[in-house]
Amino acid sequence: MATINYRKTKHQSANAALSHFLNGQRFSRLNLPEDVGCQNASLHSIVSTIQNKYFIPIASEYNEQGVCEYWMETHEIDRFYNDREEQRQQMKDEVQLRGVIREGKSVLRLAERLATNSDGIQLLLQALDGKGRFAELVAKAANEVYGNTANQGGAV
């Protein structure tokens, strides 16, 4: 006899949650509507899908128990029905900006690590040899920090 899998896909759960949000409901992972998932399901992941894939803004805050609750602001529900394209574009821009900021922070963390590791910068320069403008900028920064010795060995 075949086993039935009752687990919902990420998008089925996101669509169900969105339906509840559009009806003005507010909930957390501890009190999920049945069609969204079971208690302690990853509501953060579901909300992330709604925001980052559907480009719909969802509000959140931690309650007294330290559990994050999610909902849609009344004006965002109104915009969803009356000005969806503008809402979608604004949220898409916000999601892209968050991505750029996250990537920028990663580059800064990498730069900080490389600034304290001349062997690491040498390996990176060799790996980036001839790989475009970013490699040139890394080589320039390395030369400023370590002098021309960082550029020895055939790097950019």
Summary of the structure (lengths in Angstrom):
residues: 156
radius of gyration: 23.5
end to end distance: 63.5
largest distance: 71.0
contacts: 404
relative contact order: 0.08
helix: 60%
strand: 6%
